Amino acid sequence: MNLPPKVRLSLCTFSCHQHWQAVQSKQPGTKFSDAPSFFDYARSLGAEGVQTHIRSEAEAKIMRARVEATGGWYEGDVPLPKTAGELDAFDNDVRLVSEAGGTVARTVLTGIRRYEGFKTVEEFRAFRTHAEQTLRMVEPILKKHGVRLAVENHKDQMVAELIEMLVHFSSEWLGACVDTGNNISLLEEPHGVVDALAPFAASVHLKDMAVQPYGDGFLLSEVPLGTGFLDLPRIIATLRKANPGIAFNLEMATRDPLKVPCLTPSYWTTFPDRRAIELARAMTLVKQHPPTQPPPMIAGKALAQVLAEEEANNRASLDWMKEHLK
């Protein structure tokens, strides 16, 4: 790959989802407890920066000092306000991102998967309308603090729908956090999704994926980089060409495989215009790419083992990034 000499390798919060859950429930054996100590932990694994949420001015000051002392970097992760009454909290979150040295903050329009959370087309359309209203409310706040919001393709909208929304605003303060695997769950070809979102890319969730059939559709898993079926060199080159300074945030989720029930009628409720050929293409892709090794599983395992496996998966993926992103 013909890449610029410096590539930004980072770790996002969800790559350590199991560890963060253990922190929140005050379980023993955790290795960080807040954003600055997460930054230190990520650096110990081989990352140079993090994408995570800052919760206080004290954390923001410590994070900025850590970043400046190590030559690393920080990206924010902020929740969107649900109502106008939550705008002050959003303003504070974005201000803390800026105070910590961040110029980009990732967000999601909804935390639910489209085929699980929306039961009617009307529900999905109402979500889209509300999302546009929310982005309209927050844009002046982003401009005020000089922070660009990176909206993730989060198993909610098809790539054309997200692009339509970003084009509608045509704002320098709104871009995409390009997740390299999420839209497989919406039966979209992942490399085409990256190609389409690249012009809007403000941040990246870099992941490799494994798929396998099950009775109602297929199972979808994040796997250590280089062990799945994605053409990562192609994806990386595409995103670097579009945005040479972009940060590649590893998102290696150690969890049980996700069920994508695309062979059930309920899956299609919010896709009234999809065609059978798209299902056929998706299932052909699944059959053509069996896993090269067993995907991560956490069911029935002790917490200590889950945390150890999560760390091993992240370390292996960061090692791959250091070898291939130079």
VENZI-V901422 format. One record per helix or strand. SS is the DSSP state (2 for helix, 1 for strand). FROM is the first residue (numbers start at 1). LEN is the number of residues. Records with the same first field share a line. If there is no record, write none. Layout:
# VENZI-V901422
SS: FROM-LEN ; FROM-LEN
This chain:
# VENZI-V901422
1: 8-5 ; 49-4 ; 73-5 ; 104-4 ; 148-5 ; 174-6 ; 201-6 ; 208-7 ; 217-7 ; 247-4 ; 258-3
2: 13-12 ; 35-11 ; 57-14 ; 84-16 ; 114-4 ; 121-25 ; 159-11 ; 182-5 ; 190-11 ; 232-11 ; 265-4 ; 276-13 ; 303-22
